[in-house]
Amino acid sequence: MQTGPHVTRQKLIMSLVVLLWALLAVRIGIIQLYDHDQWHEIAQKQRKKTVTVKGVRGGIYDRKGIQLAMNIESVSYGIRSENIKNIDETIDKLSDATGISGTRLRKIITSKEGFQWLVRQPKSSVIKKLDAANFGCIERKPELKRYYPLGKIAAQVIGYTDIDGTGIDGCEFFFNDELSGRDGRSIVLRDAWRRVTRSFEKPIIESLNGLDIELTIDWRIQEIAEEVLEEGIDKWKAVSGGVIVLDPDTGEILAMANVPRFDPNDTAFFNSNNFNPKYRKNRLVTDMIEPGSTFKIVTFIEALESGIITEDDEIDCQNGKYRIGRHIINDTHEMGKVPASEVLIHSSNIGTVKIAEKIGKQKLYERARQLGFGEITGFDFPDESPGKLSNPSQWSKLSLPTISFGQGIAASPLQISMAYAAVANGGFLLSPRLIKEIKGDKRRLGRKMEEKKIRQAMNTETAERRKGVTGKVREESSVK
């Protein structure tokens, strides 16, 4: 038998090895018998990941089913800085692929957060470069992008969303709750490199898609209105303009054109300093203007309705100049004594003031309120202006004459349009309608928008008599 110090060391080492294996076996036994559930849970948490399943945003359509807002497939890219080996080299390559400055990229990469967005829903040229480069630190995430297939057409009406699909303006904003889906949750399995290997078929929470909305807009009428309006603005060197086309019998808006226009797909342009943000609004609803001569129908309707005058009563237009205190009211036409109908046909300020003096401020105010001035119309759209019509107790001596021909008050173009619609439909003030139907599905109820009469603003006979005078105005205009 061999003896000596080296033999003793060998035996000691062998004993330690056996002891370690024994301890390892005991530990494995403890894990298997007593800590199995705990370690299994830790392993599953590392392998499983709960992910959000996005609910798809609903579409927006015109009255004939033409899609005005939809979702298209896109992709976004994020970056994990812990997977970067050479920071300077990565910054150079990413800057070349994305066009992002090196300074900004360095700030993203050196962030303490594990995941940072690099670029969201970029142009196809950027997508090709990033996919071809095969960066190990980049995560490619498919997304849905909001897209407006008709571009500029009805942009201020439809509105737009932010990059996450939340409505920012127009119908996209006002009906965001209906259009938005509800996100669900599901579980996916990952490998050691955090790559998704498969997902479970049944989600934890089902996602819910948004509802589709059908507008009363006819895109062809809308397109024509915008083109004609642009031509008129160019011809007369105007800054901006608007057109409303509506059905006076139902209150349905067939077109609502605003110029200047913008393309909601081109977010870089309409968010830049080159485009005034006020033109992103539907100014036919949000802005107030002095109605001017368009308000004269209010004065005339009250005069006819109350029986103060008839169309044939003689009104002295003072040959184009009428003094009220220190102020002089002027006409573009020098007319003397003419029938009341001629006052409206020739849009005489003086004749209108003479009629208003017979009516009185209280009755003129009440008729204006009956026709919807000084209150919102109930239009389904954000930031509607109520206009401005002060109480007669606050009027000055000059208020009655100037308000009678539309100065000293304010109204939105939509309010003025609905007042004229009341004349055209026989005297009923309607609530304007932009939405024809919110279409339900198996899990959410939709609703159809019905015609809504606010009140009878004048009797039918007055409306017909007023239309008769309007017909004469058109005849006079066509002759000229």
C-alpha positions as CSV (number, residue, x, y, z in Angstrom):
1,M,0.0,0.0,0.0
2,Q,1.3,3.4,-0.9
3,T,1.8,5.9,1.8
4,G,3.0,9.5,2.0
5,P,1.7,13.1,1.9
6,H,0.6,12.9,-1.7
7,V,-1.7,9.9,-1.0
8,T,-3.3,11.8,1.8
9,R,-4.0,14.8,-0.5
10,Q,-5.5,12.5,-3.1
11,K,-7.8,11.0,-0.5
12,L,-8.8,14.4,0.8
13,I,-9.6,15.7,-2.7
14,M,-11.7,12.6,-3.5
15,S,-13.5,13.0,-0.2
16,L,-14.3,16.6,-1.0
17,V,-15.5,15.7,-4.5
18,V,-17.8,13.0,-3.1
19,L,-19.1,15.4,-0.5
20,L,-19.8,18.1,-3.1
21,W,-21.7,15.6,-5.3
22,A,-23.6,14.5,-2.2
23,L,-24.5,18.1,-1.3
24,L,-25.5,18.8,-5.0
25,A,-27.7,15.7,-4.9
26,V,-29.3,16.8,-1.7
27,R,-29.9,20.3,-3.1
28,I,-31.5,18.9,-6.3
29,G,-33.6,16.7,-4.1
30,I,-34.8,19.6,-2.1
31,I,-35.5,21.6,-5.2
32,Q,-37.5,18.8,-6.7
33,L,-39.4,17.9,-3.6
34,Y,-39.9,21.2,-1.8
35,D,-38.9,24.2,-4.0
36,H,-40.2,22.8,-7.3
37,D,-43.2,25.2,-7.6
38,Q,-41.1,28.3,-6.7
39,W,-38.4,27.6,-9.3
40,H,-40.9,26.5,-11.9
41,E,-42.7,29.9,-11.4
42,I,-39.4,31.8,-11.8
43,A,-38.6,29.9,-15.0
44,Q,-42.1,30.5,-16.5
45,K,-41.9,34.2,-15.7
46,Q,-38.6,34.4,-17.6
47,R,-40.0,32.4,-20.5
48,K,-43.5,33.8,-20.6
49,K,-44.4,37.4,-21.4
50,T,-47.8,39.1,-21.3
51,V,-48.3,41.3,-24.4
52,T,-51.0,43.8,-25.4
53,V,-53.3,42.8,-28.3
54,K,-54.4,46.0,-29.8
55,G,-58.1,46.6,-30.7
56,V,-58.4,47.8,-34.3
57,R,-59.7,51.3,-34.7
58,G,-62.9,51.7,-36.6
59,G,-63.1,53.1,-40.1
60,I,-64.8,56.3,-41.3
61,Y,-66.9,56.2,-44.5
62,D,-68.9,58.7,-46.6
63,R,-72.7,58.3,-47.1
64,K,-72.1,55.9,-50.1
65,G,-69.6,53.6,-48.3
66,I,-66.4,55.2,-49.6
67,Q,-63.7,54.8,-47.0
68,L,-62.3,58.1,-45.7
69,A,-60.1,56.8,-42.8
70,M,-58.7,53.3,-42.5
71,N,-55.8,51.3,-41.0
72,I,-52.8,50.0,-42.9
73,E,-49.9,47.8,-41.8
74,S,-46.8,49.5,-40.8
75,V,-43.8,48.9,-38.5
76,S,-41.9,50.6,-35.7
77,Y,-38.4,50.0,-34.4
78,G,-37.1,50.1,-30.9
79,I,-33.6,49.7,-29.5
80,R,-32.1,47.9,-26.5
81,S,-28.8,49.5,-25.5
82,E,-27.6,46.4,-23.6
83,N,-27.3,44.5,-26.9
84,I,-25.0,47.1,-28.4
85,K,-21.3,46.1,-28.7
86,N,-19.8,49.1,-30.5
87,I,-21.7,52.3,-29.7
88,D,-20.0,54.6,-32.1
89,E,-20.2,52.2,-35.0
90,T,-23.9,51.6,-34.3
91,I,-24.7,55.3,-34.1
92,D,-23.1,55.9,-37.5
93,K,-25.0,53.1,-39.1
94,L,-28.3,54.0,-37.5
95,S,-27.9,57.6,-38.4
96,D,-27.3,56.7,-42.1
97,A,-30.4,54.4,-42.1
98,T,-32.8,56.7,-40.3
99,G,-31.6,60.2,-40.9
100,I,-31.6,60.8,-37.1
101,S,-28.7,62.9,-35.8
102,G,-25.9,61.3,-34.0
103,T,-26.5,63.4,-30.9
104,R,-30.1,62.3,-30.6
105,L,-29.2,58.7,-31.2
106,R,-26.5,58.8,-28.5
107,K,-29.1,60.2,-26.1
108,I,-31.4,57.3,-26.9
109,I,-28.7,54.7,-26.7
110,T,-27.3,55.9,-23.4
111,S,-30.7,56.1,-21.8
112,K,-31.0,54.0,-18.6
113,E,-34.3,52.5,-19.8
114,G,-34.0,49.1,-21.3
115,F,-36.1,49.7,-24.3
116,Q,-36.4,53.0,-26.3
117,W,-38.3,53.8,-29.4
118,L,-36.0,54.5,-32.3
119,V,-38.4,55.4,-35.0
120,R,-42.2,55.0,-35.2
121,Q,-44.0,54.1,-38.5
122,P,-41.2,55.5,-40.8
123,K,-41.3,55.9,-44.5
124,S,-40.8,52.7,-46.6
125,S,-37.2,53.8,-47.6
126,V,-36.2,53.8,-43.9
127,I,-37.9,50.5,-43.3
128,K,-35.9,48.9,-46.1
129,K,-32.6,50.2,-44.8
130,L,-33.3,49.0,-41.2
131,D,-34.5,45.6,-42.3
132,A,-31.5,45.1,-44.6
133,A,-28.9,46.2,-42.0
134,N,-30.1,43.4,-39.5
135,F,-29.0,45.3,-36.4
136,G,-28.8,43.0,-33.4
137,C,-29.9,45.7,-31.0
138,I,-33.1,46.6,-32.9
139,E,-36.5,45.2,-32.2
140,R,-39.0,45.3,-35.1
141,K,-42.6,45.8,-34.0
142,P,-45.5,45.5,-36.5
143,E,-48.2,48.2,-36.0
144,L,-51.3,49.6,-37.6
145,K,-51.0,53.1,-39.0
146,R,-54.0,55.5,-39.6
147,Y,-54.3,56.3,-43.3
148,Y,-56.6,58.7,-45.2
149,P,-57.0,57.4,-48.8
150,L,-58.5,60.6,-50.2
151,G,-55.8,62.8,-48.8
152,K,-56.8,66.4,-48.5
153,I,-60.5,65.8,-49.2
154,A,-62.6,66.6,-46.1
155,A,-59.4,66.7,-43.9
156,Q,-60.8,69.3,-41.5
157,V,-64.0,67.3,-41.1
158,I,-62.5,63.8,-40.7
159,G,-59.6,65.1,-38.5
160,Y,-56.6,62.9,-37.7
161,T,-55.0,60.8,-35.0
162,D,-51.6,60.8,-33.2
163,I,-49.1,58.0,-33.9
164,D,-50.8,55.8,-31.2
165,G,-54.2,56.1,-32.9
166,T,-55.8,58.5,-30.6
167,G,-58.1,61.1,-32.2
168,I,-56.7,64.6,-32.2
169,D,-59.2,66.7,-34.2
170,G,-62.4,66.4,-36.2
171,C,-64.5,63.3,-36.2
172,E,-61.5,61.3,-35.1
173,F,-61.4,63.3,-31.9
174,F,-65.2,63.8,-31.2
175,F,-66.0,60.1,-31.8
176,N,-62.7,58.7,-30.4
177,D,-64.5,56.5,-27.8
178,E,-66.7,54.9,-30.5
179,L,-63.8,54.5,-33.0
180,S,-61.3,53.2,-30.5
181,G,-61.0,49.5,-29.8
182,R,-60.3,48.1,-26.4
183,D,-56.9,46.4,-26.0
184,G,-56.7,42.8,-24.9
185,R,-53.9,40.8,-23.4
186,S,-52.2,37.5,-24.4
187,I,-49.2,35.4,-23.4
188,V,-46.3,34.6,-25.6
189,L,-43.3,32.3,-25.1
190,R,-39.7,33.5,-25.5
191,D,-36.4,31.7,-26.0
192,A,-33.1,32.6,-24.3
193,W,-32.6,35.5,-26.7
194,R,-36.0,37.0,-25.9
195,R,-37.4,36.0,-29.3
196,V,-41.0,35.1,-29.4
197,T,-41.4,31.4,-30.3
198,R,-45.1,31.0,-30.1
199,S,-48.2,32.4,-28.5
200,F,-51.1,30.8,-26.7
201,E,-54.2,30.6,-28.8
202,K,-56.6,31.8,-26.1
203,P,-55.9,35.4,-24.9
204,I,-56.3,36.4,-21.2
205,I,-58.5,39.3,-22.2
206,E,-60.2,39.5,-25.6
207,S,-59.4,42.7,-27.6
208,L,-62.4,44.7,-28.9
209,N,-62.4,46.5,-32.3
210,G,-63.7,50.0,-32.7
211,L,-66.9,50.8,-34.5
212,D,-67.2,52.1,-38.1
213,I,-68.8,55.5,-38.6
214,E,-70.8,56.6,-41.7
215,L,-70.9,60.3,-42.4
216,T,-73.6,62.3,-44.2
217,I,-70.8,63.7,-46.4
218,D,-70.8,62.7,-50.1
219,W,-67.1,62.7,-51.1
220,R,-67.8,63.7,-54.7
221,I,-69.8,66.8,-53.6
222,Q,-67.1,67.5,-51.1
223,E,-64.3,67.3,-53.7
224,I,-66.2,69.6,-56.1
225,A,-66.9,72.1,-53.3
226,E,-63.2,72.2,-52.3
227,E,-62.0,72.6,-55.9
228,V,-64.4,75.4,-56.7
229,L,-63.6,77.1,-53.4
230,E,-59.9,77.0,-54.1
231,E,-60.5,78.5,-57.6
232,G,-62.5,81.3,-56.1
233,I,-59.9,82.0,-53.4
234,D,-57.1,82.1,-56.0
235,K,-59.2,84.3,-58.3
236,W,-60.1,86.9,-55.7
237,K,-56.7,86.6,-53.8
238,A,-58.4,85.7,-50.6
239,V,-56.6,84.2,-47.6
240,S,-59.1,81.5,-46.7
241,G,-62.7,80.4,-47.2
242,G,-65.4,77.9,-46.6
243,V,-68.4,76.2,-48.2
244,I,-71.3,74.3,-46.6
245,V,-73.6,72.1,-48.7
246,L,-76.6,70.7,-46.8
247,D,-80.0,69.2,-47.2
248,P,-82.4,71.7,-45.6
249,D,-85.1,69.1,-45.1
250,T,-83.0,66.8,-43.0
251,G,-80.1,68.9,-41.8
252,E,-77.6,66.5,-43.3
253,I,-74.3,68.0,-44.2
254,L,-73.3,66.9,-47.8
255,A,-70.1,68.9,-47.9
256,M,-68.1,71.1,-45.6
257,A,-65.1,72.6,-47.4
258,N,-62.3,74.5,-45.8
259,V,-59.4,76.2,-47.7
260,P,-56.4,76.2,-47.2
261,R,-56.4,72.4,-47.2
262,F,-53.9,69.9,-45.8
263,D,-53.2,66.2,-46.2
264,P,-53.6,64.4,-42.8
265,N,-51.2,61.7,-44.0
266,D,-48.4,64.3,-44.2
267,T,-47.9,65.0,-40.5
268,A,-44.4,66.4,-41.0
269,F,-45.9,69.2,-43.2
270,F,-49.1,70.2,-41.3
271,N,-47.2,70.1,-37.9
272,S,-44.4,72.3,-39.3
273,N,-44.1,76.1,-39.2
274,N,-45.0,76.2,-42.9
275,F,-48.7,75.5,-42.1
276,N,-50.8,77.7,-39.8
277,P,-52.4,75.4,-37.2
278,K,-55.7,77.2,-37.3
279,Y,-56.3,75.8,-40.8
280,R,-56.4,72.3,-39.3
281,K,-59.6,73.3,-37.7
282,N,-63.1,73.1,-39.2
283,R,-63.5,76.9,-39.1
284,L,-67.1,76.7,-40.5
285,V,-68.0,75.3,-37.0
286,T,-65.4,76.8,-34.7
287,D,-64.9,80.4,-35.9
288,M,-67.2,83.4,-35.5
289,I,-67.7,86.0,-38.2
290,E,-69.9,89.0,-38.6
291,P,-72.8,87.7,-40.8
292,G,-73.3,91.0,-42.5
293,S,-76.0,91.1,-45.1
294,T,-76.8,87.4,-44.7
295,F,-78.4,88.4,-41.4
296,K,-81.0,90.7,-43.1
297,I,-83.3,87.7,-43.6
298,V,-83.8,87.7,-39.8
299,T,-85.1,91.3,-39.9
300,F,-87.2,90.6,-42.9
301,I,-88.7,87.4,-41.4
302,E,-89.7,89.1,-38.2
303,A,-91.3,91.9,-40.1
304,L,-93.4,89.5,-42.2
305,E,-94.2,87.2,-39.3
306,S,-95.4,89.9,-37.0
307,G,-97.3,91.7,-39.8
308,I,-95.4,94.9,-39.4
309,I,-94.9,95.1,-43.2
310,T,-95.8,93.2,-46.3
311,E,-93.6,92.7,-49.4
312,D,-95.4,95.6,-51.2
313,D,-95.2,98.2,-48.4
314,E,-93.2,101.3,-49.3
315,I,-89.8,101.8,-47.6
316,D,-87.9,105.1,-48.0
317,C,-84.2,104.3,-48.6
318,Q,-83.2,108.0,-48.4
319,N,-81.3,108.0,-51.7
320,G,-78.4,106.1,-50.2
321,K,-77.7,108.1,-47.0
322,Y,-79.4,108.0,-43.6
323,R,-78.2,109.8,-40.6
324,I,-78.7,108.3,-37.1
325,G,-77.3,110.8,-34.5
326,R,-73.7,111.4,-35.5
327,H,-73.5,108.3,-37.7
328,I,-74.5,107.9,-41.4
329,I,-75.7,104.6,-42.8
330,N,-74.8,104.3,-46.5
331,D,-76.1,102.1,-49.4
332,T,-74.3,101.1,-52.5
333,H,-77.5,101.7,-54.5
334,E,-79.0,105.2,-54.3
335,M,-82.7,104.3,-54.0
336,G,-85.7,106.4,-52.9
337,K,-89.1,104.9,-51.9
338,V,-89.3,101.2,-53.0
339,P,-91.4,98.2,-52.1
340,A,-90.1,96.2,-49.1
341,S,-89.2,93.3,-51.3
342,E,-86.8,95.6,-53.3
343,V,-85.0,96.4,-50.0
344,L,-84.0,92.7,-49.7
345,I,-83.4,92.2,-53.5
346,H,-80.9,95.1,-53.5
347,S,-79.6,94.4,-50.0
348,S,-80.3,98.0,-48.8
349,N,-78.8,98.7,-45.4
350,I,-81.0,101.8,-45.0
351,G,-84.2,100.0,-46.0
352,T,-83.4,97.2,-43.5
353,V,-82.7,99.7,-40.7
354,K,-86.1,101.4,-41.5
355,I,-87.8,98.0,-41.1
356,A,-85.9,97.2,-37.9
357,E,-87.0,100.6,-36.4
358,K,-90.6,99.4,-36.9
359,I,-89.8,96.0,-35.3
360,G,-87.9,97.2,-32.2
361,K,-84.9,95.6,-30.6
362,Q,-86.6,93.1,-28.4
363,K,-88.5,91.4,-31.2
364,L,-85.5,91.4,-33.5
365,Y,-83.4,89.8,-30.7
366,E,-86.1,87.1,-30.1
367,R,-86.4,86.3,-33.8
368,A,-82.6,85.9,-34.1
369,R,-82.6,83.5,-31.1
370,Q,-85.5,81.6,-32.7
371,L,-83.3,81.1,-35.8
372,G,-80.4,79.8,-33.7
373,F,-78.2,82.8,-33.4
374,G,-76.3,83.1,-30.0
375,E,-76.5,79.3,-29.3
376,I,-74.7,76.2,-30.4
377,T,-76.5,74.1,-33.1
378,G,-75.9,70.8,-31.3
379,F,-73.5,69.7,-34.1
380,D,-71.5,66.5,-33.4
381,F,-68.1,68.2,-33.7
382,P,-65.5,69.6,-31.3
383,D,-65.2,73.2,-30.3
384,E,-68.4,74.5,-31.8
385,S,-68.8,78.3,-31.4
386,P,-72.1,79.6,-30.0
387,G,-71.6,82.9,-31.7
388,K,-72.3,86.2,-30.0
389,L,-75.7,87.9,-29.6
390,S,-75.9,90.1,-26.5
391,N,-79.2,90.8,-24.7
392,P,-81.0,94.0,-25.8
393,S,-80.5,95.5,-22.4
394,Q,-76.8,95.8,-23.4
395,W,-77.5,97.4,-26.8
396,S,-76.4,101.0,-27.5
397,K,-78.5,103.4,-29.6
398,L,-76.6,102.2,-32.7
399,S,-77.0,98.5,-32.0
400,L,-80.5,98.1,-33.5
401,P,-79.7,99.6,-36.9
402,T,-76.3,97.9,-37.2
403,I,-77.4,94.5,-36.0
404,S,-80.4,94.6,-38.4
405,F,-77.9,94.3,-41.3
406,G,-75.5,91.9,-39.5
407,Q,-72.9,94.1,-37.9
408,G,-72.2,94.1,-34.1
409,I,-73.0,90.4,-33.8
410,A,-71.1,87.2,-34.5
411,A,-72.1,83.7,-35.8
412,S,-70.5,80.7,-37.2
413,P,-71.0,79.9,-40.9
414,L,-72.9,76.8,-39.7
415,Q,-75.4,78.8,-37.7
416,I,-76.0,81.1,-40.7
417,S,-76.5,78.0,-42.9
418,M,-79.0,76.4,-40.6
419,A,-81.0,79.7,-40.4
420,Y,-81.3,79.7,-44.2
421,A,-82.2,76.0,-44.1
422,A,-85.2,76.9,-41.9
423,V,-86.5,79.2,-44.6
424,A,-86.0,76.6,-47.3
425,N,-87.8,73.7,-45.3
426,G,-90.9,75.6,-44.3
427,G,-89.8,77.2,-41.1
428,F,-88.1,74.5,-38.9
429,L,-84.8,75.0,-37.3
430,L,-83.0,71.7,-37.5
431,S,-79.9,70.4,-35.8
432,P,-77.2,69.9,-38.4
433,R,-76.1,66.2,-38.9
434,L,-72.7,65.0,-39.9
435,I,-73.1,61.4,-38.7
436,K,-75.5,59.1,-40.6
437,E,-74.8,55.9,-38.5
438,I,-72.4,54.5,-36.0
439,K,-72.4,50.9,-37.0
440,G,-72.6,48.3,-34.3
441,D,-71.2,44.8,-34.2
442,K,-71.9,41.5,-32.3
443,R,-70.5,43.0,-29.1
444,R,-71.3,46.7,-29.2
445,L,-74.5,48.5,-30.1
446,G,-74.5,51.1,-32.8
447,R,-77.0,53.8,-33.5
448,K,-78.5,55.7,-36.4
449,M,-78.7,59.4,-36.2
450,E,-82.2,60.7,-36.8
451,E,-83.4,64.1,-38.0
452,K,-83.8,66.5,-35.1
453,K,-86.1,69.5,-35.1
454,I,-85.1,72.0,-32.6
455,R,-88.2,74.3,-33.0
456,Q,-90.4,76.0,-35.5
457,A,-88.6,79.3,-36.1
458,M,-91.4,80.8,-38.3
459,N,-94.7,79.7,-39.7
460,T,-94.8,78.0,-43.1
461,E,-96.5,80.9,-44.8
462,T,-93.7,83.3,-43.8
463,A,-91.1,80.9,-45.0
464,E,-92.8,80.6,-48.4
465,R,-93.2,84.4,-48.7
466,R,-89.5,84.8,-47.8
467,K,-88.5,82.2,-50.5
468,G,-90.5,84.1,-53.0
469,V,-88.4,87.2,-52.4
470,T,-85.3,85.1,-52.6
471,G,-86.4,83.8,-56.0
472,K,-86.6,87.4,-57.2
473,V,-83.1,88.0,-55.8
474,R,-81.8,85.1,-57.9
475,E,-83.6,86.4,-61.0
476,E,-82.1,89.9,-60.5
477,S,-78.6,88.4,-60.1
478,S,-78.9,86.3,-63.2
479,V,-80.1,89.2,-65.3
480,K,-77.0,91.2,-64.2
